[in-house]
Amino acid sequence: MVLNRLRVMASPSGSPHDLRDTLAFSAAHSILPDVTPISLDQAPAALDAMAAGRGGGRSVISFG
């Protein structure tokens, strides 16, 4: 990330207390996120698709 001058960005969406409440609510009501797990090798293709407007949802890099 450093050599390519890439950065990870996020937007704050509340305090740690708000996050805890939100996660507790989601767990209590069985609300699960709709994500597509991808490998680190698939990340460039996912970024290209997102830049082209064909992202189609949320991709999550899985390191497991």
PyMOL Python script that loads the backbone (N, CA, C, O; Angstrom):
from pymol import cmd

cmd.read_pdbstr("""\
ATOM      1  N   MET A   1       0.827  -1.187   0.000  1.00  0.00           N
ATOM      2  CA  MET A   1       0.000   0.000   0.000  1.00  0.00           C
ATOM      3  C   MET A   1       0.869   1.248   0.000  1.00  0.00           C
ATOM      4  O   MET A   1       0.506   2.255  -0.609  1.00  0.00           O
ATOM      5  N   VAL A   2       1.996   1.195   0.667  1.00  0.00           N
ATOM      6  CA  VAL A   2       2.856   2.374   0.763  1.00  0.00           C
ATOM      7  C   VAL A   2       3.492   2.689  -0.582  1.00  0.00           C
ATOM      8  O   VAL A   2       3.447   3.836  -1.027  1.00  0.00           O
ATOM      9  N   LEU A   3       4.086   1.695  -1.240  1.00  0.00           N
ATOM     10  CA  LEU A   3       4.785   1.950  -2.495  1.00  0.00           C
ATOM     11  C   LEU A   3       3.839   2.384  -3.608  1.00  0.00           C
ATOM     12  O   LEU A   3       4.219   3.168  -4.477  1.00  0.00           O
ATOM     13  N   ASN A   4       2.628   1.886  -3.585  1.00  0.00           N
ATOM     14  CA  ASN A   4       1.648   2.273  -4.603  1.00  0.00           C
ATOM     15  C   ASN A   4       0.838   3.498  -4.204  1.00  0.00           C
ATOM     16  O   ASN A   4      -0.051   3.937  -4.933  1.00  0.00           O
ATOM     17  N   ARG A   5       1.162   4.044  -3.032  1.00  0.00           N
ATOM     18  CA  ARG A   5       0.466   5.222  -2.501  1.00  0.00           C
ATOM     19  C   ARG A   5      -1.037   5.003  -2.399  1.00  0.00           C
ATOM     20  O   ARG A   5      -1.833   5.901  -2.675  1.00  0.00           O
ATOM     21  N   LEU A   6      -1.407   3.792  -1.997  1.00  0.00           N
ATOM     22  CA  LEU A   6      -2.809   3.470  -1.779  1.00  0.00           C
ATOM     23  C   LEU A   6      -3.150   3.738  -0.321  1.00  0.00           C
ATOM     24  O   LEU A   6      -2.262   3.778   0.531  1.00  0.00           O
ATOM     25  N   ARG A   7      -4.409   3.918  -0.038  1.00  0.00           N
ATOM     26  CA  ARG A   7      -4.827   4.121   1.346  1.00  0.00           C
ATOM     27  C   ARG A   7      -6.197   3.507   1.567  1.00  0.00           C
ATOM     28  O   ARG A   7      -6.993   3.361   0.639  1.00  0.00           O
ATOM     29  N   VAL A   8      -6.447   3.161   2.786  1.00  0.00           N
ATOM     30  CA  VAL A   8      -7.737   2.621   3.183  1.00  0.00           C
ATOM     31  C   VAL A   8      -8.505   3.756   3.836  1.00  0.00           C
ATOM     32  O   VAL A   8      -7.982   4.455   4.704  1.00  0.00           O
ATOM     33  N   MET A   9      -9.741   3.933   3.415  1.00  0.00           N
ATOM     34  CA  MET A   9     -10.555   5.013   3.969  1.00  0.00           C
ATOM     35  C   MET A   9     -11.865   4.442   4.492  1.00  0.00           C
ATOM     36  O   MET A   9     -12.361   3.423   4.011  1.00  0.00           O
ATOM     37  N   ALA A  10     -12.392   5.109   5.461  1.00  0.00           N
ATOM     38  CA  ALA A  10     -13.689   4.725   6.011  1.00  0.00           C
ATOM     39  C   ALA A  10     -14.395   5.999   6.460  1.00  0.00           C
ATOM     40  O   ALA A  10     -13.781   7.061   6.565  1.00  0.00           O
ATOM     41  N   SER A  11     -15.646   5.881   6.713  1.00  0.00           N
ATOM     42  CA  SER A  11     -16.378   7.030   7.224  1.00  0.00           C
ATOM     43  C   SER A  11     -16.903   6.690   8.615  1.00  0.00           C
ATOM     44  O   SER A  11     -17.512   5.639   8.817  1.00  0.00           O
ATOM     45  N   PRO A  12     -16.668   7.571   9.556  1.00  0.00           N
ATOM     46  CA  PRO A  12     -17.163   7.294  10.908  1.00  0.00           C
ATOM     47  C   PRO A  12     -18.689   7.292  10.925  1.00  0.00           C
ATOM     48  O   PRO A  12     -19.335   8.126  10.292  1.00  0.00           O
ATOM     49  N   SER A  13     -19.236   6.357  11.649  1.00  0.00           N
ATOM     50  CA  SER A  13     -20.700   6.268  11.661  1.00  0.00           C
ATOM     51  C   SER A  13     -21.245   6.164  13.076  1.00  0.00           C
ATOM     52  O   SER A  13     -22.304   5.576  13.296  1.00  0.00           O
ATOM     53  N   GLY A  14     -20.537   6.723  14.018  1.00  0.00           N
ATOM     54  CA  GLY A  14     -21.032   6.699  15.387  1.00  0.00           C
ATOM     55  C   GLY A  14     -19.933   6.356  16.372  1.00  0.00           C
ATOM     56  O   GLY A  14     -18.795   6.070  16.001  1.00  0.00           O
ATOM     57  N   SER A  15     -20.301   6.391  17.602  1.00  0.00           N
ATOM     58  CA  SER A  15     -19.356   6.117  18.672  1.00  0.00           C
ATOM     59  C   SER A  15     -19.224   4.604  18.887  1.00  0.00           C
ATOM     60  O   SER A  15     -20.027   3.835  18.360  1.00  0.00           O
ATOM     61  N   PRO A  16     -18.225   4.176  19.652  1.00  0.00           N
ATOM     62  CA  PRO A  16     -18.135   2.750  19.990  1.00  0.00           C
ATOM     63  C   PRO A  16     -19.409   2.236  20.678  1.00  0.00           C
ATOM     64  O   PRO A  16     -19.803   1.087  20.478  1.00  0.00           O
ATOM     65  N   HIS A  17     -20.046   3.084  21.484  1.00  0.00           N
ATOM     66  CA  HIS A  17     -21.300   2.704  22.138  1.00  0.00           C
ATOM     67  C   HIS A  17     -22.393   2.478  21.086  1.00  0.00           C
ATOM     68  O   HIS A  17     -23.154   1.515  21.180  1.00  0.00           O
ATOM     69  N   ASP A  18     -22.471   3.366  20.084  1.00  0.00           N
ATOM     70  CA  ASP A  18     -23.456   3.197  19.006  1.00  0.00           C
ATOM     71  C   ASP A  18     -23.221   1.903  18.246  1.00  0.00           C
ATOM     72  O   ASP A  18     -24.166   1.190  17.909  1.00  0.00           O
ATOM     73  N   LEU A  19     -21.959   1.604  17.978  1.00  0.00           N
ATOM     74  CA  LEU A  19     -21.635   0.373  17.269  1.00  0.00           C
ATOM     75  C   LEU A  19     -22.044  -0.850  18.079  1.00  0.00           C
ATOM     76  O   LEU A  19     -22.602  -1.799  17.529  1.00  0.00           O
ATOM     77  N   ARG A  20     -21.776  -0.833  19.356  1.00  0.00           N
ATOM     78  CA  ARG A  20     -22.155  -1.953  20.229  1.00  0.00           C
ATOM     79  C   ARG A  20     -23.669  -2.142  20.206  1.00  0.00           C
ATOM     80  O   ARG A  20     -24.146  -3.273  20.109  1.00  0.00           O
ATOM     81  N   ASP A  21     -24.430  -1.047  20.293  1.00  0.00           N
ATOM     82  CA  ASP A  21     -25.894  -1.132  20.258  1.00  0.00           C
ATOM     83  C   ASP A  21     -26.389  -1.661  18.910  1.00  0.00           C
ATOM     84  O   ASP A  21     -27.312  -2.473  18.850  1.00  0.00           O
ATOM     85  N   THR A  22     -25.765  -1.192  17.843  1.00  0.00           N
ATOM     86  CA  THR A  22     -26.168  -1.629  16.504  1.00  0.00           C
ATOM     87  C   THR A  22     -25.909  -3.117  16.315  1.00  0.00           C
ATOM     88  O   THR A  22     -26.752  -3.834  15.777  1.00  0.00           O
ATOM     89  N   LEU A  23     -24.739  -3.581  16.758  1.00  0.00           N
ATOM     90  CA  LEU A  23     -24.427  -5.004  16.635  1.00  0.00           C
ATOM     91  C   LEU A  23     -25.344  -5.860  17.506  1.00  0.00           C
ATOM     92  O   LEU A  23     -25.755  -6.946  17.097  1.00  0.00           O
ATOM     93  N   ALA A  24     -25.659  -5.378  18.689  1.00  0.00           N
ATOM     94  CA  ALA A  24     -26.577  -6.119  19.568  1.00  0.00           C
ATOM     95  C   ALA A  24     -27.965  -6.209  18.933  1.00  0.00           C
ATOM     96  O   ALA A  24     -28.601  -7.262  18.981  1.00  0.00           O
ATOM     97  N   PHE A  25     -28.436  -5.113  18.339  1.00  0.00           N
ATOM     98  CA  PHE A  25     -29.741  -5.105  17.673  1.00  0.00           C
ATOM     99  C   PHE A  25     -29.745  -6.093  16.508  1.00  0.00           C
ATOM    100  O   PHE A  25     -30.682  -6.872  16.341  1.00  0.00           O
ATOM    101  N   SER A  26     -28.672  -6.046  15.699  1.00  0.00           N
ATOM    102  CA  SER A  26     -28.575  -6.950  14.549  1.00  0.00           C
ATOM    103  C   SER A  26     -28.575  -8.411  14.995  1.00  0.00           C
ATOM    104  O   SER A  26     -29.240  -9.250  14.387  1.00  0.00           O
ATOM    105  N   ALA A  27     -27.832  -8.710  16.055  1.00  0.00           N
ATOM    106  CA  ALA A  27     -27.782 -10.083  16.558  1.00  0.00           C
ATOM    107  C   ALA A  27     -29.139 -10.519  17.104  1.00  0.00           C
ATOM    108  O   ALA A  27     -29.559 -11.655  16.885  1.00  0.00           O
ATOM    109  N   ALA A  28     -29.822  -9.629  17.807  1.00  0.00           N
ATOM    110  CA  ALA A  28     -31.114  -9.967  18.405  1.00  0.00           C
ATOM    111  C   ALA A  28     -32.178 -10.237  17.343  1.00  0.00           C
ATOM    112  O   ALA A  28     -33.123 -10.987  17.588  1.00  0.00           O
ATOM    113  N   HIS A  29     -32.027  -9.625  16.155  1.00  0.00           N
ATOM    114  CA  HIS A  29     -33.033  -9.766  15.102  1.00  0.00           C
ATOM    115  C   HIS A  29     -32.523 -10.572  13.909  1.00  0.00           C
ATOM    116  O   HIS A  29     -33.132 -10.559  12.839  1.00  0.00           O
ATOM    117  N   SER A  30     -31.401 -11.273  14.098  1.00  0.00           N
ATOM    118  CA  SER A  30     -30.820 -12.123  13.044  1.00  0.00           C
ATOM    119  C   SER A  30     -30.610 -11.374  11.742  1.00  0.00           C
ATOM    120  O   SER A  30     -30.869 -11.909  10.664  1.00  0.00           O
ATOM    121  N   ILE A  31     -30.142 -10.138  11.836  1.00  0.00           N
ATOM    122  CA  ILE A  31     -29.841  -9.337  10.654  1.00  0.00           C
ATOM    123  C   ILE A  31     -28.386  -9.594  10.282  1.00  0.00           C
ATOM    124  O   ILE A  31     -27.478  -9.322  11.068  1.00  0.00           O
ATOM    125  N   LEU A  32     -28.172 -10.116   9.087  1.00  0.00           N
ATOM    126  CA  LEU A  32     -26.832 -10.420   8.613  1.00  0.00           C
ATOM    127  C   LEU A  32     -26.505  -9.567   7.396  1.00  0.00           C
ATOM    128  O   LEU A  32     -27.384  -9.295   6.579  1.00  0.00           O
ATOM    129  N   PRO A  33     -25.249  -9.141   7.262  1.00  0.00           N
ATOM    130  CA  PRO A  33     -24.874  -8.346   6.089  1.00  0.00           C
ATOM    131  C   PRO A  33     -24.827  -9.226   4.843  1.00  0.00           C
ATOM    132  O   PRO A  33     -24.546 -10.422   4.928  1.00  0.00           O
ATOM    133  N   ASP A  34     -25.102  -8.632   3.699  1.00  0.00           N
ATOM    134  CA  ASP A  34     -25.023  -9.329   2.421  1.00  0.00           C
ATOM    135  C   ASP A  34     -23.664  -8.994   1.814  1.00  0.00           C
ATOM    136  O   ASP A  34     -23.499  -7.944   1.193  1.00  0.00           O
ATOM    137  N   VAL A  35     -22.694  -9.886   1.995  1.00  0.00           N
ATOM    138  CA  VAL A  35     -21.338  -9.645   1.510  1.00  0.00           C
ATOM    139  C   VAL A  35     -20.861 -10.839   0.692  1.00  0.00           C
ATOM    140  O   VAL A  35     -21.371 -11.952   0.828  1.00  0.00           O
ATOM    141  N   THR A  36     -19.881 -10.584  -0.153  1.00  0.00           N
ATOM    142  CA  THR A  36     -19.242 -11.628  -0.935  1.00  0.00           C
ATOM    143  C   THR A  36     -17.790 -11.726  -0.477  1.00  0.00           C
ATOM    144  O   THR A  36     -17.013 -10.795  -0.691  1.00  0.00           O
ATOM    145  N   PRO A  37     -17.411 -12.848   0.153  1.00  0.00           N
ATOM    146  CA  PRO A  37     -16.018 -13.000   0.547  1.00  0.00           C
ATOM    147  C   PRO A  37     -15.134 -13.203  -0.688  1.00  0.00           C
ATOM    148  O   PRO A  37     -15.483 -13.971  -1.584  1.00  0.00           O
ATOM    149  N   ILE A  38     -14.003 -12.520  -0.731  1.00  0.00           N
ATOM    150  CA  ILE A  38     -13.053 -12.672  -1.829  1.00  0.00           C
ATOM    151  C   ILE A  38     -11.654 -12.849  -1.234  1.00  0.00           C
ATOM    152  O   ILE A  38     -11.412 -12.510  -0.075  1.00  0.00           O
ATOM    153  N   SER A  39     -10.749 -13.379  -2.038  1.00  0.00           N
ATOM    154  CA  SER A  39      -9.358 -13.512  -1.597  1.00  0.00           C
ATOM    155  C   SER A  39      -8.625 -12.212  -1.923  1.00  0.00           C
ATOM    156  O   SER A  39      -9.121 -11.382  -2.685  1.00  0.00           O
ATOM    157  N   LEU A  40      -7.464 -12.049  -1.351  1.00  0.00           N
ATOM    158  CA  LEU A  40      -6.667 -10.856  -1.612  1.00  0.00           C
ATOM    159  C   LEU A  40      -6.309 -10.773  -3.099  1.00  0.00           C
ATOM    160  O   LEU A  40      -6.225  -9.680  -3.659  1.00  0.00           O
ATOM    161  N   ASP A  41      -6.101 -11.921  -3.732  1.00  0.00           N
ATOM    162  CA  ASP A  41      -5.789 -11.935  -5.164  1.00  0.00           C
ATOM    163  C   ASP A  41      -6.950 -11.436  -6.020  1.00  0.00           C
ATOM    164  O   ASP A  41      -6.738 -10.949  -7.131  1.00  0.00           O
ATOM    165  N   GLN A  42      -8.168 -11.552  -5.513  1.00  0.00           N
ATOM    166  CA  GLN A  42      -9.352 -11.094  -6.259  1.00  0.00           C
ATOM    167  C   GLN A  42      -9.646  -9.614  -6.041  1.00  0.00           C
ATOM    168  O   GLN A  42     -10.505  -9.053  -6.721  1.00  0.00           O
ATOM    169  N   ALA A  43      -8.960  -8.981  -5.118  1.00  0.00           N
ATOM    170  CA  ALA A  43      -9.248  -7.580  -4.788  1.00  0.00           C
ATOM    171  C   ALA A  43      -9.082  -6.633  -5.978  1.00  0.00           C
ATOM    172  O   ALA A  43      -9.948  -5.780  -6.175  1.00  0.00           O
ATOM    173  N   PRO A  44      -8.015  -6.736  -6.785  1.00  0.00           N
ATOM    174  CA  PRO A  44      -7.910  -5.811  -7.929  1.00  0.00           C
ATOM    175  C   PRO A  44      -9.097  -5.905  -8.885  1.00  0.00           C
ATOM    176  O   PRO A  44      -9.580  -4.883  -9.374  1.00  0.00           O
ATOM    177  N   ALA A  45      -9.565  -7.111  -9.154  1.00  0.00           N
ATOM    178  CA  ALA A  45     -10.730  -7.268 -10.045  1.00  0.00           C
ATOM    179  C   ALA A  45     -11.976  -6.671  -9.412  1.00  0.00           C
ATOM    180  O   ALA A  45     -12.791  -6.063 -10.105  1.00  0.00           O
ATOM    181  N   ALA A  46     -12.132  -6.839  -8.098  1.00  0.00           N
ATOM    182  CA  ALA A  46     -13.287  -6.263  -7.409  1.00  0.00           C
ATOM    183  C   ALA A  46     -13.232  -4.737  -7.464  1.00  0.00           C
ATOM    184  O   ALA A  46     -14.260  -4.087  -7.658  1.00  0.00           O
ATOM    185  N   LEU A  47     -12.047  -4.164  -7.295  1.00  0.00           N
ATOM    186  CA  LEU A  47     -11.900  -2.706  -7.384  1.00  0.00           C
ATOM    187  C   LEU A  47     -12.180  -2.216  -8.800  1.00  0.00           C
ATOM    188  O   LEU A  47     -12.825  -1.182  -8.977  1.00  0.00           O
ATOM    189  N   ASP A  48     -11.707  -2.938  -9.806  1.00  0.00           N
ATOM    190  CA  ASP A  48     -11.983  -2.567 -11.197  1.00  0.00           C
ATOM    191  C   ASP A  48     -13.476  -2.602 -11.482  1.00  0.00           C
ATOM    192  O   ASP A  48     -14.006  -1.697 -12.127  1.00  0.00           O
ATOM    193  N   ALA A  49     -14.162  -3.643 -11.005  1.00  0.00           N
ATOM    194  CA  ALA A  49     -15.607  -3.754 -11.208  1.00  0.00           C
ATOM    195  C   ALA A  49     -16.334  -2.603 -10.524  1.00  0.00           C
ATOM    196  O   ALA A  49     -17.268  -2.030 -11.084  1.00  0.00           O
ATOM    197  N   MET A  50     -15.902  -2.267  -9.313  1.00  0.00           N
ATOM    198  CA  MET A  50     -16.534  -1.174  -8.584  1.00  0.00           C
ATOM    199  C   MET A  50     -16.325   0.159  -9.317  1.00  0.00           C
ATOM    200  O   MET A  50     -17.253   0.961  -9.420  1.00  0.00           O
ATOM    201  N   ALA A  51     -15.115   0.393  -9.823  1.00  0.00           N
ATOM    202  CA  ALA A  51     -14.830   1.630 -10.561  1.00  0.00           C
ATOM    203  C   ALA A  51     -15.650   1.726 -11.834  1.00  0.00           C
ATOM    204  O   ALA A  51     -15.996   2.821 -12.276  1.00  0.00           O
ATOM    205  N   ALA A  52     -15.963   0.568 -12.429  1.00  0.00           N
ATOM    206  CA  ALA A  52     -16.761   0.540 -13.655  1.00  0.00           C
ATOM    207  C   ALA A  52     -18.263   0.549 -13.384  1.00  0.00           C
ATOM    208  O   ALA A  52     -19.066   0.532 -14.317  1.00  0.00           O
ATOM    209  N   GLY A  53     -18.644   0.577 -12.102  1.00  0.00           N
ATOM    210  CA  GLY A  53     -20.068   0.619 -11.772  1.00  0.00           C
ATOM    211  C   GLY A  53     -20.735  -0.733 -11.759  1.00  0.00           C
ATOM    212  O   GLY A  53     -21.963  -0.817 -11.775  1.00  0.00           O
ATOM    213  N   ARG A  54     -19.941  -1.810 -11.729  1.00  0.00           N
ATOM    214  CA  ARG A  54     -20.533  -3.132 -11.692  1.00  0.00           C
ATOM    215  C   ARG A  54     -20.154  -3.885 -10.419  1.00  0.00           C
ATOM    216  O   ARG A  54     -20.060  -5.112 -10.426  1.00  0.00           O
ATOM    217  N   GLY A  55     -19.942  -3.167  -9.349  1.00  0.00           N
ATOM    218  CA  GLY A  55     -19.546  -3.789  -8.092  1.00  0.00           C
ATOM    219  C   GLY A  55     -20.564  -4.795  -7.581  1.00  0.00           C
ATOM    220  O   GLY A  55     -20.190  -5.884  -7.145  1.00  0.00           O
ATOM    221  N   GLY A  56     -21.821  -4.454  -7.627  1.00  0.00           N
ATOM    222  CA  GLY A  56     -22.880  -5.377  -7.277  1.00  0.00           C
ATOM    223  C   GLY A  56     -22.975  -5.757  -5.810  1.00  0.00           C
ATOM    224  O   GLY A  56     -23.482  -6.834  -5.497  1.00  0.00           O
ATOM    225  N   GLY A  57     -22.521  -4.939  -4.928  1.00  0.00           N
ATOM    226  CA  GLY A  57     -22.634  -5.236  -3.511  1.00  0.00           C
ATOM    227  C   GLY A  57     -21.327  -5.021  -2.776  1.00  0.00           C
ATOM    228  O   GLY A  57     -20.444  -4.303  -3.244  1.00  0.00           O
ATOM    229  N   ARG A  58     -21.217  -5.645  -1.633  1.00  0.00           N
ATOM    230  CA  ARG A  58     -20.022  -5.467  -0.801  1.00  0.00           C
ATOM    231  C   ARG A  58     -19.149  -6.713  -0.864  1.00  0.00           C
ATOM    232  O   ARG A  58     -19.606  -7.832  -0.635  1.00  0.00           O
ATOM    233  N   SER A  59     -17.894  -6.485  -1.180  1.00  0.00           N
ATOM    234  CA  SER A  59     -16.915  -7.557  -1.180  1.00  0.00           C
ATOM    235  C   SER A  59     -16.052  -7.389   0.064  1.00  0.00           C
ATOM    236  O   SER A  59     -15.681  -6.273   0.425  1.00  0.00           O
ATOM    237  N   VAL A  60     -15.738  -8.497   0.712  1.00  0.00           N
ATOM    238  CA  VAL A  60     -14.936  -8.493   1.917  1.00  0.00           C
ATOM    239  C   VAL A  60     -13.759  -9.414   1.703  1.00  0.00           C
ATOM    240  O   VAL A  60     -13.932 -10.583   1.360  1.00  0.00           O
ATOM    241  N   ILE A  61     -12.549  -8.888   1.906  1.00  0.00           N
ATOM    242  CA  ILE A  61     -11.358  -9.705   1.744  1.00  0.00           C
ATOM    243  C   ILE A  61     -11.249 -10.636   2.941  1.00  0.00           C
ATOM    244  O   ILE A  61     -11.251 -10.199   4.092  1.00  0.00           O
ATOM    245  N   SER A  62     -11.155 -11.920   2.650  1.00  0.00           N
ATOM    246  CA  SER A  62     -11.042 -12.928   3.679  1.00  0.00           C
ATOM    247  C   SER A  62      -9.613 -13.453   3.720  1.00  0.00           C
ATOM    248  O   SER A  62      -9.093 -13.940   2.717  1.00  0.00           O
ATOM    249  N   PHE A  63      -8.985 -13.350   4.886  1.00  0.00           N
ATOM    250  CA  PHE A  63      -7.606 -13.795   5.034  1.00  0.00           C
ATOM    251  C   PHE A  63      -7.528 -15.179   5.683  1.00  0.00           C
ATOM    252  O   PHE A  63      -6.439 -15.645   6.019  1.00  0.00           O
ATOM    253  N   GLY A  64      -8.682 -15.837   5.860  1.00  0.00           N
ATOM    254  CA  GLY A  64      -8.700 -17.117   6.561  1.00  0.00           C
ATOM    255  C   GLY A  64      -8.456 -18.242   5.732  1.00  0.00           C
ATOM    256  O   GLY A  64      -8.447 -19.374   6.214  1.00  0.00           O
TER     257      GLY A  64
END
""", "prot")
cmd.dss("prot")
cmd.show_as("cartoon", "prot")
cmd.util.cbc("prot")
cmd.orient("prot")
